[in-house]
Amino acid sequence: MRRTALATALVSSLALMACSPTTEPAPAPAQTASPTPGATATATPGETPTADVTPSGFEPREVAVLSNPWAMAFLPGTNQLLITQKSGELLLRDQESGATITVEGTPQVVDAGQGGFGDVVPGPTYEQDHTIYLSWVEQGDGGESGAVIGRARLESAGTTAQLVDLSVIWRQDKTTGNGHFSHRMAFSSDGTHLFVSSGDRQKMEPAQDLSTNLGKILRLNPDGSPADGNPFADRGGVSAEIWSYGHRNPLGIAFDADGNLWSSEMGPQGGDEINLIVEGRNYGWPRASNGSHYGGGEIPDHAPGDGFEPPKVWWTPSVSPGSLMIYSGDTFPQWQGDAFVGALSGQALIRVDLDGTEATKGDQWDMGQRIRDVAQGPDGSIWVIEDGGNGRLLELAPTV
């Protein structure tokens, strides 16, 4: 919201590699020198940014090294942080002592391609009942798989923690392949609705099919049932879950202070997006995109009057947005209300300036590693986790 006084231009042009049909975008080629988190970037949608060396205003501090971390969530009213690891581990970290324990009672997950243990969020009544929500990929029949949402009660005492009464409350339609599960979650500010992103599973056309929950953003009750008043409820079945459609691989969803729902979405070869999610709208995939099919096949760009909701911000070449957080703290007051995106192939932390229902590109900090998730700490600090087998947990504290 408030404009940062930092200069706006890019650290360095990254050579980006597009994602393959079965994996997420590969890491960018090595830099010629060790990158320092701190240069900033801005560009209008689709521009290739240019170099700058302006200090960022924050310093990263390594807190821990993890094995393929995927998501994290601070637990309300505590000094604890939950972290999922893709292969199926759930970690509980005490922020004061630094002690980390493995939570027992986690589900069996399918760890293949982009699938595995996914998102974690505290329930809206966590401080009363310790309920948390988790997403993961489960096996189906005949080589099929799909994402699920589960909820459980987290019990911890001393050096032990466990999930109690874990149950699946929602299932993604199953299909073959190991990509584009999405399975991110966000609760509305009043806690009455759970929003879930469900990717197209690299099948494309299901995103336009209202008889499946693939390629959609869904609006559910906290128990996983379809919420009343959804735009396609009269069709019955999983159509009753759908809030918006025409999505490819939305890997971040978050509400701003005004109650607007935002999503970060991976495009194909280019065309990564930040979308304002509006009830009943069609976001175009695979019939419209500001990117191209892998191998160069053309897709019509978003255009006025095409019947599809266009992105508020987009990137070509790709940055591969893997997460989304909207900042509300006081530690970085100049960024209150802005969105922060973790970029995978872009190896960056990106700020998007939100102003009501509009968005523009802000800073882009070269982190030198794929950034998997971004979260806000209870004290207003910003936390990120790096992707991969030695992914670091970093706290970003303001420079003096």
N, C-alpha and C positions, 0 to 999 in steps of 0.2 A: 504494500500500500504506500508507505512513505518511501520516497526515492532515496536510495543509498547515495552517499557522497562519493562513493568509490567510482573511479573511472570505469567506463563500460567499453570493453573491447576484448578480444580473445587472447588467451595465453599463447596458444600455438595451434596450428592446423593439425588435426589428428587424422592419420590415415585410417579410415574405418573399414571394417570388414562386415559385410552383410551376413545375416543369419542364414544358416543352411536349412533345408527343409525339416530337419529333425532336431536341431540344437539351437540354443540361443546364440546371438551374435558372438563371434569369437573375439578375444581380446585384440585391441589395436596393436599394430607392430610396435616394437620397442622404440622409445625415444632416443635421440642421440645423446641426451644428457638427462640426468635424474630430474624429473619434474618437481617443482615445489608448489604445493597447494597455495594458491594465493593470487594468481593472475585472474582477471575478470573478463567477461565477454558479454557482448550483446549483439543482436542482429535482428532484422526483420525476418518474418517467416521465410525459410528457404535460403537465406543468405549463407555464404561461407564466411565465418568470422575471421578477423585479422588479429595480429599479435599485440600483446601489451604485457607490461611487467609490473602493474600496479599492485601493491600489497592488498591482501584480501580483507583484513580486519579480524581474522581469526587464526588460531594456531591449533593444529591437530595434535592430540595426545593419545598415544597408544595405550589402551587399557587391557586388552586381552587378544589372544590369537585363537581363532576358532576353525572348525573343520566344516567347510561348505555351509556357512550360516545363510539363512534365507529371510528371516523376519525377526523383529524384536518389538517388545511392548513394555513400557513402564507400568507397574501396578499401582493404581491409585491408593493414596494414603500409606504407602510404604516406601522403603528405600531399595526396592527390588526390581530387577529387570529380567523378563523372560526372553529367551532366544531360541528359535527353532533352527535345527540343522537338517539339511536336506535328506540325509540318510535315515532320519527318524528320531533323533535325540531332541529332547526339550531340556534346556538349561535354565536354572534359576540362579541369578547372580545377586549377591548382596553388595550394593554400591558402596557401603561404608567400609566393610572389611575386605572386599574383593573376593570373598569366598564364592565358589561356583559349585553347585551340586546338580546332578542329573536327576530329573523328575522321573519317577517310576509310573507305570500304568499307561504309557503312551501307546497309540495304535500301531499296528503293523502297516507300513507304507510301501508303495511301489516306488523305488528310487531308480528311475530310468529316464534318460533324456532330460527334459525340463520338469519331470514329475518328481514327487517326493513329499516330505513334510513342507508345509507352506506357511500360511499366515497364522498369527496369534493376536487376539485382542481381548482385553478384559471386558466382561459384560457390564452393562450400564448399572447394575446393582452389585458390583464386585465388592465394595467395602462392607456390604451387609452379608453376602452369601458366598463370596470367593469364586463366583462362576467365571470361567474363561471360555472363549471360543477358539477353535483350531480348524485349520484346513489341511487336507492331505490328499494324496492320490491312492485309490484302492483298486484292486484287481477285479475284473469282471470275467465273463465267460469268453472262451475262444480268442484269447489274446487281447481282449478289449480292457479298457481302464477308464477311470473318470475321477474327477475331484469330488470330495465330500466336505461337509461342514459338520463338526461335532462340538458338543459342549460338555463340560465337566466341572467339578468342584476341585479347586487346588488346595491341598492341605500340606502345610509345611511346619516342621518343628526341628529346630537345631540344624543337624546335618542331613536331614531326610525331607523329601517332598514327594507327593504322589498325586495322580489324578484319580478322583473318585466319581463313580457313576458316569463314566464317559459314554455318550450315546451319539449316534449319527442323526442329525436333524434335517439334512438336505443332501441330495445327490445330483451331480451333473449327469446328463445323458452320456452313456458310455459309448466309446468307439475305439478304433485302432489308432496307433501312433502314440508318440511320447512328447507332444508339444502343445503349447498354447492352452494350458489349463487355466491360467490367470489366478483363480481362487483367492482374490483379495477381499477383505471385509471392512465395512465401516458402519457404525451405528449412527442414526440420526441424533441430533443434539438432545432431543427429549428422551432418547432411549427406546422409543416405541417401535422402531423399524430397523432391521438389519439389511444392509445393501451388500450384495455379493457380485463380483465380476466373474463371468464365465466366458472363457475364450472360445474361439471357433475350432480349436483342436486341429488347425492347419487343414481344415476341410473347406473353408471359404463359404460356400453357398448356404450352409446352415445358419450363418449369421443373418440371412434374410428370411429364414423360415420360422414363422411364429409358432410352429408345432413342436419346436425343440428349444431347450434352454441354452444351446451353444451359441456363442457370439452375442451374448446379451449382458446387460446389467439388471439384476433382479432385486425386487423389494419384498422382503419377507417379514413375518413376525419374529420375535425373539426365539420362538420354538421351532422355526424353520418352515412354517406353513405360509402359503401365499397371503400377503397383506390385503385387506379389503381396499377396494377402490383402485386396484391396478388397471392400466388402460386396456388390457386384452383379456380381462377376466371372463368375459362372456363366451370366449372360445373354449374354456375348460382346460383340463389337463395342466401341463407345465406352462401353457400360455398365461395362466393366471399369476405366475411368478414374475412375468416380464415387466420391467420398467422402461427400458430402452433397448434398441437392437441395432444391428449393422456394425458390430464391434469385432475387431480382429484378436487382439491380445492385450486387454487392459490390465496392467500390472500395478496400478496404483489407483485408489479411490479415497477421497477425503472430503469432509465438509468444512466450509469456511464459517466464520462467525455469523454470517447472515443466513446460514442454512442452505447455501448453494452447494450442490454436489459436483465435484471436479474429478476428472479421471485422466491418468496418463496412459497412453496406448502405443504399443509398438506397431509401426507401419511395416510394409514389406521391405523393398529396397528403396529406402527413403520414405518420407511421409509419416514419421513419428508425430504423435499428436498430444496436445492438451485439449480436453473437451469439457465444456460445461454440460452436465447431464440433465436433460429436460424430459419430463414424463412423456412417453409415447413416441419420442423422436427416433428417426432412422438415421444412423451415422454413416451409412453408405457402403461399408465394406461388404463384398469385394467389388462393388459396382462403381465406387468413386474412391480415390485416394490421391494424395499429392506425391506418392511414390510410384514405383514400377514393380512388376513381377520380377522375381529372380530370373536372371538371364536376359532381362531387358524388355519383356512383354509389357505393352502399354496398358495403363488403367486410366480412364478419364479422370482428370483433376476435379476436385470440388469446384462447383461453379454456381453462381446465383441462379435460382429457379430450377435446379436439378432435382429438388424434392428431398435432398439429404442435408442433414445438419453438418455444417463445416466445422473444422477445428478452430479454436481460438488462437492457438499457436501451433506451428509445425516445423519440423526439421528435415531438410535434405541437404547433405547426406545424413544418414541415421546417427542418432546418439544412443538408441536402445534404452528408453526409459523403463527402469525396473521397479520403481516405487514412487510414492507421492506423500508428502507431508505438508500441511499448512500451518505456518508458524504463528503462535499467539503469545509468546513470552516477552519478557522485559529485558532479557540479557542483550538482545540485538533489536532495540526499539525501531531502528530504521527499516526493519524487515517484517514488522508486525502485519499479519494478514497475507503475506506472500507465500507462494508454493515453492517447495524444494523437491527436486527430482534427482534421484540417483540414476546416473547413466552408466550402462554396462559397456557396450563397445566404445562409447564416448569417453570412458574413464574419467568421469567428471561429476561434480555436484553442481546442479543448475538451479538458479533462482528464477522464478517466473513472477512478475509483478501482477498481482490481481487487484482490480479496481471495479468493485461491484460485479457485474457479469462480463467484464472484459478482461483480457490478459495480454501482456506483452513480455517479450524476453528481457531478462535482466542479466545478472552475472552468471558466468560459467567458469568454475574453478577446476583447473586441471589437477586431479588427484593422483594420477599416475597408476591407478588401479581401477578395476571394474567396481562400481558402487552398487551394492545390492539393495540396501534399505537405508532409510533416513527416519529418525525419530526425534521428538523434542523431549528433553529431560525435565523433571519436575522443577528445576531451578532456572529453566529457560535456555539451558545449553542445547546445542545441536549434536546429535550422535549419528554416526554412520557405521555400517558394516560393509567390509569389502567382500567381494565374491571369491569363491575358490577354496582349495584345501588348506590354505594358510591365511584365511580372511581375517583381517584385523578389525577389532572393535575400537573405534576412535571417538573421542570426545573433542568437539570443536569449541574452544573457549575464545572469547574476544581478546584481541591484543590490546595492550594498554596504550 
